[in-house]
Amino acid sequence: MQVRRSLAAALSVGSILLASACASDDVSNPKAEDSGTGSGDKGTVHIAGQNFGEATLLAAMYDELLTNAGYDTDVKLVDSRAAYIGTFPKTIDVVPEYVGGIVNELNARKNGADAKPFEAGDGQDLAKQGKSLLDEQGVTLLDLSSATDTNAFFVTKDYSESEGVTKLSDLKGKSVVLAANPDCEGRLDCEGGLTDDYGIDITKVLPLGYASDQTYQSVLDGESQLGETSTTDGTLASQGLVVLDDDKQIQPAQNLVPAVGTEFLAAHPDVAQPLNDLMAALTTEKLTELNAKIAVDREKPEDVAHDFLTEAGLV
C-alpha cells in the first residue's frame, strides 16, 4: 500500500507553511476548501504535526493508516505546537501528540505562561487532569500508548567526565548556554524549570531546534554546554553525547496519544481503531529504535513508518 501523500511532499512545503504559521500562530488550511476530491472515498483528514524526526515519523504512520482506511490525507508539519494549537480543531482533524505536551499547552494558553503546569507522572492521570481543557478546546484524546518520550538535556561525554556532571542537579550554580527549541525559553519543563527547579544559570537560549543537527553541533563545538533532545534519541552515543538524569523529575508524563477533533471523531468514528492499534503496538524501546533508523541510518520517515506498520500487521 502506497502512502497517498508522502511525508517528503509535506516537508517540501514545510518552510512555506512555517513562515505563515509562525507569523499568525495558525495553520492555514480551511476545511471550507474541502471538496473530497482525492481518491479516498471518505473525504479528507487534515493532519498536523511538529517538524522533528520522531514527530515526522508519527505523522507518516498516521498518514499511511488513515489513507489505508479510505481517507485522503493532508499533512502539515510546523516548527512547534503553538503554530497549530490555535486552530485545532477548526482547521485540523488529527494530531500525533504527547499527553503532557498538549495538556500543558492548553493550560498555558488559558491561564498564562506562568500557570502552574500539570505534573502527573502517569499519563492517564495527566489526561484526567486536563480533560476540562481538552473538552473546552473541542479535542478528544484516543488511547494512550505505553511509549513515552519526554524532554531530555544532554552534554558532551567529555564535559560530563571533566565536570563530574551526570544529572541535571550537578549543574546547580553553573553558567551554561542552552541550545533548544524556540519555545523552550520560560517553559517550566525546559529553560524555566532548569532555572527555577535546578538552579542552573542559563545565560542564553539559542533557538536551534529540538534534537536538531544544529543543536547537536552547537554543543559539540562548545558554543552551548547543554542541548535539548528527547529520551528516545537514538543518536547521542554515536556522537559522544550523554543525557543528564532529570533527578528532580520536572518532566510531566509524555505518552504518545492521538488527539482528534471531537466533532470530527463523532462524524468519522472509524479513524479511532487504526490509531489506537498503533498506540498499542508502539513501545518506548521500539520508538527509540525507529528514531535511530531515521537519524543515524538516514532512512526516510515514510519508509521507516511503512516497514513498521507492515511488520506490526497494521497495514
Buried (B, 14 or more C-beta within 10 A) or exposed (E): EEBBBBBBEBBEEBEEBBEEBBEEEBBEBEBEEBEEEBEBEBBBBBBBBBBBBBBBBBBBBBBBBBBBBEBBBBBBBBBBBBBBBBBBBBBBBBBBBBBBBBBBBBBBBEEEEEEEBBBBEEBEBBBEBBEEBBEEBEBBBBBBBEBBBBBBBBBBBEBBEEEEBBBBBBBEEBEBBBBBBBBBBBBBBBBBBBBEBBBBEBEEBBBBBBBBEEBBBBBBEEBBBBBBBBBBBBBBEEBBBBBBBBEBEBBBBBBBBBBBBBEBBEEBEEBBEBBBBBBBBBEBEBBBBBBBBBBEEEBBBBBBBBEBBEEBEBB
